[in-house]
Amino acid sequence: MPYKKRYKNPTKTGLKSVPGKGEIRLNRYIASTGICSRREADQYITAGLVSVNGKVVSKLGIKVLPGDVVTFNGKILKNEKKVYILMNKPKDCVTTVEDSGAKKTVLDIIGKGLSERIYPVGRLDRNTTGVLLLTNDGELTLRLTHPSYNKKKIYHVFLDRNLTRADLNRIANGIELDDGFIKPDAVQYVDEKDKTQIGIELHSGRNRIVRRIFESLGYRIRKLDRVYFAGLTKKGLQRGQWRYLTTKEINMLKMNAYE
């Protein structure tokens, strides 16, 4: 619907009534600044938290042009350079951006040299190590974390005792947890001589799902390491190290090339 039908005086609001070059949907623009996904941007818009050229906008579908001033909660939003960082997360480090009770967060590892605000894609609990992606790309974050996209994750599990063959088969066939049935894509011994080490592959993003699978059968996880996430591995990264993604890796993620 054209802006002139939404507003009696579109020029007064600053919203353009004639489509122009570089026009972009407002929710996409907000997501491009790195503060949230498009879906979250829609929620902010309908809640009346977004203004364009000083005019509060609460309807979806509005488009903006280069030069329009978009604010969220009174703060002007600007397109940041997109940053994509891969980390081999260490133990005793939280993925929440702000945690007053945490000794160290993943952002502390990266340090203050980065001007862009980045966020972890999904979460690993304090004691889980391994592959973690951080970015300010809200659209990509949604694509990698939303249940409908089902991105593959592989974990290396270290148990407090040998996993019996019977329990291995039970996990492989699927088990019922408090929040529903879960069946991994694959589960096997990492080493037939050491049945405390298990490899498990799954697409579920449910909270603490790997720990809960084994705990439901009476096992305690001594160490949990994510070795694969959406095509990314920790190859070449020591624990606690990080690097920028390559252009090829970024393009593959954006193209949804990895399951």
Secondary structure, DSSP 8 states (H G I E B T S, - for coil): --HHHH-S-HHHHT--SS--TT-EEHHHHHHHTTSS-HHHHHHHHHTT-EEETTEEE-STT-EE-TT--EEETTEE-------EEEEEE-SS-B-SS--TT-S-BHHHHH-S---S--EESS---TTEEEEEEEES-HHHHHHHHSTTT---EEEEEEESS---HHHHHHHHH-EEETTEEE--SEEEEEETTEEEEEEEEE----TTHHHHHHHTTT--EEEEEEEEETTEE-TT--TT-EEE--HHHHHHHHTT---
